[in-house]
Amino acid sequence: MKVLIILAMTVFLEASAFVCRSSGIQIPDSRVNDGYCDCEDGSDEPETHVCNSGSFVCKTELTDEGCA
């Protein structure tokens, strides 16, 4: 019985995981855009500027002043 519970929890965690672009490492979705670079390439922080990847994703649109 314990094996089935652990297996079910593992499937749930994998279904809500983010995969880093360059390494393929899986991290929990809760660690995406949390202000800390978990992926070497910074792909887990597309809406923040904490990873110095040279790019930034705006949630809405880019204007002359920055993200709107």
C-alpha positions in Angstrom: 0.0 0.0 0.0 2.8 2.5 0.8 4.4 1.9 -2.6 1.2 2.9 -4.4 1.0 6.1 -2.3 4.6 7.1 -3.1 4.1 6.3 -6.8 1.0 8.4 -7.0 2.9 11.3 -5.3 5.8 11.0 -7.7 3.5 11.1 -10.7 1.8 14.3 -9.3 5.1 16.0 -8.7 6.4 15.2 -12.2 3.2 16.5 -13.8 3.7 19.9 -12.1 7.4 20.2 -12.9 9.3 22.7 -15.0 12.1 21.5 -17.2 15.2 23.7 -17.6 15.9 24.4 -21.2 19.6 23.7 -21.4 20.0 20.9 -18.8 16.6 19.2 -18.9 16.6 19.2 -15.0 13.1 19.2 -13.6 12.2 21.6 -10.8 8.8 22.2 -9.1 6.6 24.7 -10.8 6.6 26.7 -7.5 10.2 27.5 -8.1 9.5 29.3 -11.5 9.6 33.1 -11.3 10.4 32.9 -7.6 13.3 35.3 -7.7 16.0 32.7 -7.6 17.8 31.1 -10.6 17.4 27.3 -10.2 18.3 26.5 -13.8 21.8 27.2 -15.1 20.5 29.0 -18.1 18.0 31.1 -16.1 15.0 29.6 -18.0 13.0 29.3 -14.8 13.0 33.1 -14.3 11.6 34.5 -17.6 9.5 37.2 -15.9 12.2 38.4 -13.5 15.6 40.0 -14.0 17.4 38.0 -11.3 19.2 35.8 -13.9 21.5 37.6 -16.1 20.5 35.8 -19.3 20.3 39.0 -21.4 16.6 38.7 -22.1 13.4 39.6 -20.2 9.8 38.5 -20.9 7.0 41.1 -20.4 3.7 39.8 -19.2 1.8 42.4 -21.3 3.7 44.5 -23.9 7.0 46.3 -24.3 6.9 50.1 -24.5 9.6 52.7 -24.7 9.6 52.9 -20.9 9.8 49.1 -20.4 7.0 46.5 -19.7 3.5 47.9 -19.6 
